Amino acid sequence: MKQKFWDRQLVRVALAVLLSRAAVLLIGYLFYLLREPDGTLGLFKEWLMQAGDVPHYLRIAENGYSVGDAYENLVVFYPLFPFFIRLLQYVVGDYFIAGLLVSNLSAVIGTCYFYKLVRLDYPHSVARDTVAFFLLYPFSFFMSFCYTESLFLLLCLMCIYYARQTKWLICGIAGL
């Protein structure tokens, strides 16, 4: 029997991802308020924009790569994530919000591929539990913020899933 890409179970997986990512952002904001009682949502956004490699990816998305200045060391960052941020920025008007959307959309679609990959070998209950444990894993919060992890996960899972389906062209494009 041919399986549709989107079925009722995948909609539930997508909703679980969205709710868990919203919960992570809300919990992060509440902890931020404990640390900075006078903090606002704008300051929380500024705080998140300074975390880890976020400023570097946002700079690349806004200005591209450069040579011969203080930012030439950013050439070590792969271009796909900043490229998607730049594209989505034209729709939403803000680079940081675009980065959050790229990360969270990649997390939703990637987790759906994860579910589908597990379903190739196991029943629904195992796939559901696998996704639940994946979303509860402490480091899954990286998929909520403007980091590349969720895009990387999406592309890796797509590559493996389509390799299992012997759809080599899609597998190669995702692996590229």
C-alpha positions as CSV (number, residue, x, y, z in Angstrom):
1,M,0.0,0.0,0.0
2,K,1.4,3.4,-1.0
3,Q,1.8,5.7,1.9
4,K,0.8,9.4,1.6
5,F,3.4,11.8,2.8
6,W,1.0,13.7,5.0
7,D,-1.4,11.6,7.0
8,R,-3.1,12.1,10.4
9,Q,-0.2,10.8,12.3
10,L,2.2,13.2,10.6
11,V,-0.1,16.1,11.4
12,R,0.0,15.0,15.1
13,V,3.8,14.8,14.9
14,A,4.0,18.3,13.4
15,L,1.7,19.7,16.1
16,A,3.8,18.0,18.8
17,V,6.9,19.6,17.4
18,L,5.3,23.0,17.2
19,L,3.9,22.8,20.7
20,S,7.2,21.6,22.1
21,R,9.2,24.3,20.4
22,A,6.8,26.9,21.6
23,A,7.1,25.5,25.1
24,V,10.9,25.7,24.9
25,L,10.8,29.4,23.8
26,L,8.2,30.2,26.6
27,I,10.3,28.4,29.3
28,G,13.4,30.2,28.0
29,Y,11.6,33.5,28.2
30,L,10.3,32.8,31.8
31,F,13.9,31.9,32.9
32,Y,15.1,35.1,31.2
33,L,12.5,37.1,33.2
34,L,13.8,35.5,36.4
35,R,17.3,36.6,35.6
36,E,16.2,40.0,34.2
37,P,12.9,41.0,36.1
38,D,12.6,44.2,34.1
39,G,13.2,42.4,30.8
40,T,10.8,42.7,27.8
41,L,10.2,40.5,24.8
42,G,12.4,42.8,22.8
43,L,15.3,42.4,25.2
44,F,14.7,38.6,25.1
45,K,15.0,38.7,21.3
46,E,18.2,40.8,21.6
47,W,19.6,38.3,24.1
48,L,18.8,35.3,21.8
49,M,20.4,37.2,18.9
50,Q,23.7,37.2,20.7
51,A,23.8,33.5,21.6
52,G,26.4,31.3,20.1
53,D,26.8,31.6,16.3
54,V,23.5,33.4,15.8
55,P,25.1,36.8,15.1
56,H,27.5,35.2,12.6
57,Y,24.7,33.6,10.6
58,L,22.6,36.7,10.7
59,R,25.5,38.8,9.5
60,I,26.1,36.4,6.6
61,A,22.4,36.5,5.7
62,E,22.4,40.3,5.7
63,N,25.7,41.1,4.1
64,G,27.1,37.9,2.6
65,Y,30.6,36.7,2.9
66,S,33.4,39.3,3.0
67,V,37.2,39.3,2.4
68,G,39.8,41.6,3.8
69,D,37.9,42.9,6.8
70,A,37.1,41.8,10.4
71,Y,34.4,39.4,9.2
72,E,36.5,37.4,6.7
73,N,36.7,34.5,9.3
74,L,33.0,33.9,8.8
75,V,33.8,32.0,5.6
76,V,33.9,28.8,7.7
77,F,30.1,28.9,8.0
78,Y,28.2,26.9,5.4
79,P,25.9,29.1,3.2
80,L,22.6,27.2,3.1
81,F,21.2,28.3,6.4
82,P,22.0,32.0,5.8
83,F,20.6,31.7,2.3
84,F,17.3,30.4,3.6
85,I,17.3,33.1,6.2
86,R,17.8,35.7,3.5
87,L,15.0,34.3,1.4
88,L,12.5,34.1,4.2
89,Q,13.5,37.6,5.4
90,Y,11.9,39.0,2.3
91,V,8.6,37.6,3.4
92,V,8.8,38.4,7.2
93,G,11.0,41.5,7.1
94,D,13.3,40.5,10.0
95,Y,16.4,38.4,9.7
96,F,16.2,37.0,13.2
97,I,12.5,36.0,12.9
98,A,13.3,34.5,9.5
99,G,16.1,32.4,11.2
100,L,13.7,31.2,13.8
101,L,11.2,30.2,11.2
102,V,13.8,28.4,9.1
103,S,15.0,26.5,12.2
104,N,11.5,25.6,13.4
105,L,10.1,24.7,10.0
106,S,13.1,22.5,9.5
107,A,12.5,20.9,12.9
108,V,8.9,20.2,12.0
109,I,9.6,18.7,8.6
110,G,12.7,16.9,9.9
111,T,10.8,15.3,12.8
112,C,8.1,14.1,10.3
113,Y,10.9,12.5,8.3
114,F,12.2,10.9,11.4
115,Y,8.8,9.5,12.2
116,K,8.4,8.2,8.6
117,L,11.9,6.6,8.8
118,V,11.1,4.8,12.0
119,R,7.7,3.7,10.5
120,L,9.5,1.9,7.7
121,D,10.6,-0.8,10.2
122,Y,8.5,-0.4,13.3
123,P,4.8,0.1,14.3
124,H,3.2,3.4,15.0
125,S,3.7,3.1,18.8
126,V,7.5,2.8,18.5
127,A,7.7,5.7,16.0
128,R,5.5,7.9,18.2
129,D,7.6,7.1,21.3
130,T,10.8,7.7,19.4
131,V,9.6,11.1,18.3
132,A,8.5,11.9,21.9
133,F,11.8,11.0,23.4
134,F,13.6,12.9,20.6
135,L,11.6,16.0,21.5
136,L,12.2,15.6,25.2
137,Y,15.9,15.1,24.8
138,P,17.6,18.0,26.6
139,F,19.6,19.3,23.6
140,S,16.6,19.3,21.3
141,F,16.2,23.0,22.4
142,F,18.8,23.8,19.8
143,M,16.2,23.2,17.1
144,S,14.1,26.1,18.5
145,F,16.6,28.8,18.1
146,C,18.4,30.4,15.1
147,Y,20.9,27.5,14.8
148,T,21.7,25.1,11.9
149,E,21.0,21.9,13.8
150,S,17.4,21.5,12.6
151,L,18.2,22.1,9.0
152,F,21.1,19.7,9.2
153,L,18.8,17.1,10.8
154,L,16.2,17.6,8.1
155,L,18.6,17.1,5.3
156,C,20.2,14.1,6.9
157,L,16.9,12.4,7.6
158,M,15.6,13.2,4.1
159,C,18.8,11.6,2.6
160,I,18.4,8.5,4.7
161,Y,14.7,8.2,4.1
162,Y,15.0,8.6,0.4
163,A,17.9,6.2,0.3
164,R,15.7,3.6,2.0
165,Q,13.0,4.3,-0.6
166,T,15.6,4.0,-3.4
167,K,14.8,7.5,-4.7
168,W,18.4,8.3,-5.4
169,L,18.0,11.7,-7.1
170,I,16.1,13.2,-4.1
171,C,18.6,11.4,-1.7
172,G,21.5,12.9,-3.6
173,I,20.0,16.4,-3.6
174,A,19.3,16.2,0.2
175,G,22.8,14.8,0.8
176,L,24.4,17.5,-1.2
